[in-house]
Amino acid sequence: MGALAWIVLAGVTMTGIALLGAVTFLLPARVQQKLLLPLVAFSAGSLLGSAFIFLAWLGIFGLPLWAPLGIALVYAFVVFRWV
């Protein structure tokens, strides 16, 4: 797949994620308040976990970063599925 196709695919994916976030504004205020803290904590935890995976890999093995990408994707799947 060419570079332009990857750019378009990434743009469409990010647009879909942004639209899901925008839909939360349509929810009642009571539901938004109940969802806000767990969602923010969950997203911050998953971002920090992925960052630590990449930093540990760089510190121990250096480049390339394909292996920690796979580890981070498995980590994200486990966190999103079971936590």
Secondary structure as the mmCIF struct_conf table of DSSP 4:
data_model
#
loop_
_struct_conf.conf_type_id
_struct_conf.id
_struct_conf.beg_label_comp_id
_struct_conf.beg_label_asym_id
_struct_conf.beg_label_seq_id
_struct_conf.end_label_comp_id
_struct_conf.end_label_asym_id
_struct_conf.end_label_seq_id
HELX_RH_AL_P HELX_RH_AL_P1 ALA A 3 VAL A 23
HELX_RH_3T_P HELX_RH_3T_P1 THR A 24 LEU A 26
BEND BEND1 LEU A 27 LEU A 27
HELX_RH_AL_P HELX_RH_AL_P2 ALA A 29 ILE A 60
TURN_TY1_P TURN_TY1_P1 PHE A 61 PHE A 61
BEND BEND2 LEU A 63 LEU A 63
HELX_RH_AL_P HELX_RH_AL_P3 TRP A 66 TRP A 82
#
